[in-house]
Amino acid sequence: MSILGSKRDLWNSMPQGTVALFFIQVVATLGFSVLYSTLVLYMEGKLGIGVSTANSIMGVFIAFNFALHLLGGYWGGRLLSNRALFCVGMATQFVGCLLLSVGNTTFLYYGLAAFLTGSGLNVTCLNCMLTQRFGPNDTRRETAFLWNYAGMNIGFFVGFSLSGFFQISQNYERLFLLSSLGNLIALIICLYCWQQLADKDTQYAKKTKEEQKKSNWIGIGFILLLPFFLSQMLHYADWANKLVLVIGLTMLVLILHIASLQDTKEAKDKIRAFAVLMVVSTIFWMLYQIGPMGLTVFIDNNVQREYSGWIIPPQWFQNINTVSIVIGGPILGIILHRMRNKGVQVNIPTQFALALLFIGVAFAILPIGIAYANDQGMVNPTWILASYILQSIGELLISPIGYAMIGYLAPPSLQGIMMGMWMLNTGVGATLSSYSSNLMITGQSDMSPLLTNSGYSHVFLILGLFAIASSLVLYLLVPHLRKLIKETKTNLLSDINLGTTERVAVCE
């Protein structure tokens, strides 16, 4: 009873707006989770778009979603307040879901462009609104972000579950309309709690009323132009994916150039280490983002999904990841804490190497499952379960640590640009995922498991072995990278709380 009471007291002691942001996080995630898990299946099954084209569009969708996070972080608190930009983002997502519910190819591109405008811009606004509720040394911030992270996963669980339910009946119209309802509820909550969510100490908050009106019009003008640009990128997905890859290579060259310009050897070494780890993360996200593309199509066509007369929707398999993250996060935290207490050093490069190893094994085991497929070529779902659990362990090892390390490796003046590079890097991985997913079905005109299993097995094995080999190479480089990072025996991650990480991620 005392534990429940202390939790209730902590909840009640939170600053105004914190509780509202938790519920906003839950419902605002719904629309994105639906598209993330269903978009490829919707384009292939409902609209008749080829799997290859659907994978390319999905790659652009994910890549630009992460790229726009940086733009949202810059516009929010400068051209518009974070709460205003978030509301505009929710409104565009609402419109996007309505357009998608029409159910034809023309409205697909405009619907995705409108939705992407909102989802790309408002994630950083939400995190900025939350971190601004707390003072610089307020330890409650970490708890608030953990709650919001849990809320995000609740939203993903609900979204994946609804997607699967409606996908069985191919009733995508109701699915997208229901998704729009989540955006509308988030918008209403934000407007209702408007005063509680005001900007604090941002450039926008320091402007006069006249300056705010002027910047509002400029910001809204940019936002109105953004869907037209994004719709063209989605129309020409192959070209857009190549553009993302060029930008990714440019980022790598730029960060190495930035390293050479630093005044001290320590600063140069840290940024060079960041460049190496950026390449490593690209490999990880290339495999991870296959989930909503090639892996989802594989599950839909090549995996046994019937249980007691009930067909398990392919989207529900993605809930394995959600549940694994929710359960595995605290467990991993306890394990790492105990290891550090025993003097076992768990450093950043080693954790990155382990992340690559886990996701490599996650894909390398799938060909084994395919080899033991039944006479119809259908694979036992246990192999998918094991693969998603291994992917989730890898995610826990690399994702939060990646954001945390930037506050340590980047000089204060470069934290914003390096965080932007790190976030866009996930999008580069998504683009590579679309190419890898298309390799799985190259030359196949029939989606019969007996015909496609060999293609899936070949690509899964290559990707898995490539990640495992990369993890071994990185492990050999760990001593050198630790020297570049100047990591001390006291693991830097134990000194970085989640709130500080999020503040650097979205508000610099």
ABEGO torsion letter per residue (X at the ends): XAAAAAAAAAAAABBBGAAAAAAAAAAAAAAAAAAAAAAAAAAAAAAGBBAAAAAAAAAAAAAAAAAAAAAAAAABGAABBAAAAAAAAAAAAAAAAAAAAAGBAAAAAAAAAAAAAAAAAAAAAAAAAAAAABBAABAAAAAAAAAAAAAAAAAAAAAAAAAAAAAAAGBAAAAAAAAAAAAAAAAAAAAAAAAAABBBGBAAAABBAAAAAAAAAAAAAAAAAAAAAAAAAAABAAAAAAAAAAAAAAAAAAAAAAAAABABAAAAAAAAAAAAAAAAAAAAAAAAAAAABAAAAAAAAABBABBGGBBBBAAAAAAAAAAAAAAAAAAAAAAAAAAAAAGBBBBAAAAAAAAAAAAAAAAAAAAAAAAABBAAGBBBAAAAAAAAAAAAAAAAAAAAAAAAAAAAABBAAAAAAAAAAAAAAAAAAAAAAAAAAAAAABGBABABAAAAAAAAAAAAAAAAAAAAAAAAAAAAAAAAAAAAAGBBABBAAAABBAAAAAAAAAAX
